[in-house]
Amino acid sequence: MGIPFTCPHCGHYTNVQDRFAGETGPCAGCGKEVTVPAVITPWNCPQCSNRMPAGTDSCSNCGLAFRQPLRPNVGTYDIAEDALTRAIVPVGRSGYALVAGYLGLLSFIPLLGLLAIIFGVLAIRDLQRRPERRGMGRAIFGIVVGSVSSLVFVAVLIGLVVGRF
């Protein structure tokens, strides 16, 4: 059957015999050292984009037949695993943590600090129930900043009330 893979350096598509699984050798395209994958990787059908299991010769969705293995998906990109993207785009985060973080930022407005604390606690509970999610830093930020701004708000209110009498 063979193992289809693509060189990570030059993108040259190669299909090698199964006995070379896990072996390292020169790429036929660029000559740089490449390691043959130990497992045949799945790919997408070019006609319908159906996810194909490794080693198949026809698409189970549209029936397209392949004479040779298709170019496998190389370097599939998971947006939730990229730290820079996670810092900008809220993927894989608890919704409560997002709300707590933004309310914490806006907690200089009276009573939003209290909401930041509430949503921060809800976020921590959500994150304990769903450990695959992220956002603990935003939840803690909402609680801390919300607490500080609420204390300042209460101190100002006490100062205004005591100052009048």
RODO-2510 file (C-alpha; in nm, 4 decimals, decimal comma):
residues 165
     n   res          X          Y          Z
     1     m     0,0000     0,0000     0,0000
     2     g     0,2659     0,2528     0,1032
     3     i     0,2791     0,5573     0,3276
     4     p     0,1929     0,8895     0,1642
     5     f     0,3542     1,1975     0,3186
     6     t     0,4837     1,5411     0,2262
     7     c     0,8293     1,6844     0,2933
     8     p     0,8017     1,9596     0,5565
     9     h     1,0876     2,1498     0,3901
    10     c     0,9895     2,1618     0,0223
    11     g     0,6357     2,0173     0,0114
    12     h     0,7359     1,7290    -0,2199
    13     y     0,4722     1,4528    -0,2102
    14     t     0,6127     1,1018    -0,1627
    15     n     0,4648     0,7557    -0,1223
    16     v     0,7107     0,5102     0,0384
    17     q     0,6849     0,1443     0,1289
    18     d     0,5424     0,0530     0,4692
    19     r     0,8743    -0,0926     0,5838
    20     f     1,0210     0,2616     0,5946
    21     a     0,7728     0,3795     0,8642
    22     g     0,9582     0,5848     1,1272
    23     e     1,2825     0,5855     0,9248
    24     t     1,4813     0,8990     0,8423
    25     g     1,6325     0,9644     0,5006
    26     p     1,6841     1,2259     0,2281
    27     c     1,3836     1,3842     0,0555
    28     a     1,3592     1,3006    -0,3152
    29     g     1,2687     1,6651    -0,3839
    30     c     1,5184     1,8710    -0,1846
    31     g     1,7621     1,6186    -0,0328
    32     k     1,7074     1,7357     0,3259
    33     e     1,6570     1,4798     0,6012
    34     v     1,2916     1,3801     0,6558
    35     t     1,1296     1,1218     0,8804
    36     v     0,8633     0,8974     0,7321
    37     p     0,5522     0,9046     0,9533
    38     a     0,4956     0,5875     1,1519
    39     v     0,1199     0,6156     1,0943
    40     i    -0,0529     0,6819     0,7642
    41     t    -0,2267     1,0175     0,7970
    42     p    -0,5854     1,0774     0,6840
    43     w    -0,6772     1,3404     0,4239
    44     n    -0,9762     1,5253     0,2736
    45     c    -1,1492     1,4240    -0,0503
    46     p    -1,0704     1,6867    -0,3199
    47     q    -1,4273     1,6777    -0,4531
    48     c    -1,6440     1,6966    -0,1377
    49     s    -1,3882     1,7668     0,1411
    50     n    -1,5012     1,4567     0,3316
    51     r    -1,2399     1,3443     0,5864
    52     m    -1,0898     1,0233     0,4457
    53     p    -0,9373     0,7498     0,6598
    54     a    -0,5811     0,6599     0,5760
    55     g    -0,5270     0,4020     0,3046
    56     t    -0,8684     0,4265     0,1343
    57     d    -0,9031     0,4196    -0,2437
    58     s    -1,2471     0,5830    -0,2772
    59     c    -1,4494     0,8483    -0,0955
    60     s    -1,7286     0,7082     0,1216
    61     n    -1,9310     1,0293     0,0761
    62     c    -1,9208     1,1108    -0,2977
    63     g    -1,7718     0,7875    -0,4376
    64     l    -1,4712     0,9526    -0,6068
    65     a    -1,2170     0,6786    -0,6834
    66     f    -0,8427     0,7384    -0,6485
    67     r    -0,5841     0,5676    -0,8645
    68     q    -0,3110     0,6615    -0,6194
    69     p    -0,3182     0,7918    -0,2627
    70     l    -0,4033     1,1592    -0,2356
    71     r    -0,1719     1,4100    -0,0796
    72     p    -0,2355     1,3823     0,2940
    73     n    -0,3102     1,6769     0,5176
    74     v     0,0245     1,8019     0,6391
    75     g     0,0578     2,0167     0,9454
    76     t    -0,3099     2,0524     1,0268
    77     y    -0,3515     2,3749     1,2191
    78     d    -0,5510     2,3757     1,5420
    79     i    -0,6328     2,7360     1,6267
    80     a    -0,7010     2,6496     1,9913
    81     e    -0,3410     2,5318     2,0378
    82     d    -0,1724     2,8497     1,9099
    83     a    -0,0854     3,0745     2,2062
    84     l    -0,0751     3,3976     2,0042
    85     t    -0,4140     3,3317     1,8466
    86     r    -0,5636     3,2389     2,1857
    87     a    -0,4422     3,5724     2,3228
    88     i    -0,6341     3,7586     2,0513
    89     v    -0,9300     3,5348     1,9641
    90     p    -1,1336     3,3788     2,2469
    91     v    -1,1213     3,0159     2,1289
    92     g    -1,1598     2,7371     2,3804
    93     r    -1,2372     2,9788     2,6631
    94     s    -1,5168     2,9753     2,9127
    95     g    -1,7797     3,2354     2,8242
    96     y    -1,8057     3,3242     3,1923
    97     a    -1,4299     3,3909     3,2002
    98     l    -1,4562     3,6247     2,9025
    99     v    -1,7409     3,8173     3,0643
   100     a    -1,5543     3,8308     3,3980
   101     g    -1,2435     3,9681     3,2276
   102     y    -1,4278     4,2413     3,0410
   103     l    -1,6350     4,3346     3,3451
   104     g    -1,3103     4,3532     3,5407
   105     l    -1,1757     4,5982     3,2833
   106     l    -1,4929     4,8072     3,3145
   107     s    -1,5196     4,7749     3,6918
   108     f    -1,4370     5,1421     3,7420
   109     i    -1,8079     5,1902     3,6638
   110     p    -2,0002     5,1361     3,9899
   111     l    -2,1566     4,7917     4,0367
   112     l    -1,9757     4,6331     3,7401
   113     g    -1,7081     4,5227     3,9863
   114     l    -1,9671     4,3171     4,1708
   115     l    -2,0752     4,1575     3,8425
   116     a    -1,7088     4,0848     3,7615
   117     i    -1,6776     3,8956     4,0918
   118     i    -1,9954     3,6958     4,0257
   119     f    -1,8939     3,6015     3,6712
   120     g    -1,5388     3,5225     3,7877
   121     v    -1,6732     3,2714     4,0399
   122     l    -1,9073     3,1239     3,7758
   123     a    -1,6099     3,0961     3,5391
   124     i    -1,4006     2,9074     3,7947
   125     r    -1,6877     2,6648     3,8530
   126     d    -1,7264     2,6223     3,4761
   127     l    -1,3530     2,5607     3,4324
   128     q    -1,3531     2,2983     3,7082
   129     r    -1,6365     2,1137     3,5334
   130     r    -1,4729     2,1461     3,1896
   131     p    -1,0951     2,1196     3,2307
   132     e    -1,0362     2,1318     2,8528
   133     r    -1,1441     2,4968     2,8499
   134     r    -0,9168     2,7907     2,9211
   135     g    -0,9695     3,1257     3,0893
   136     m    -0,8642     3,0859     3,4527
   137     g    -0,6477     3,3998     3,4272
   138     r    -0,9395     3,6106     3,3066
   139     a    -1,1643     3,4680     3,5787
   140     i    -0,9122     3,5534     3,8515
   141     f    -0,8518     3,8953     3,6972
   142     g    -1,2267     3,9659     3,7085
   143     i    -1,2484     3,8594     4,0726
   144     v    -0,9435     4,0574     4,1883
   145     v    -1,0107     4,3785     3,9962
   146     g    -1,3832     4,3557     4,0684
   147     s    -1,3091     4,3162     4,4409
   148     v    -1,0715     4,6110     4,4485
   149     s    -1,3074     4,8395     4,2596
   150     s    -1,6028     4,7302     4,4750
   151     l    -1,4048     4,8056     4,7912
   152     v    -1,3090     5,1472     4,6554
   153     f    -1,6740     5,2110     4,5637
   154     v    -1,7905     5,1129     4,9152
   155     a    -1,5169     5,3289     5,0742
   156     v    -1,6252     5,6274     4,8648
   157     l    -1,9887     5,5717     4,9613
   158     i    -1,8986     5,5484     5,3302
   159     g    -1,6893     5,8653     5,2988
   160     l    -1,9802     6,0494     5,1371
   161     v    -2,2287     5,9323     5,3990
   162     v    -2,0015     6,0067     5,6955
   163     g    -1,9034     6,3428     5,5488
   164     r    -2,2654     6,4573     5,5402
   165     f    -2,3390     6,3945     5,9079
***
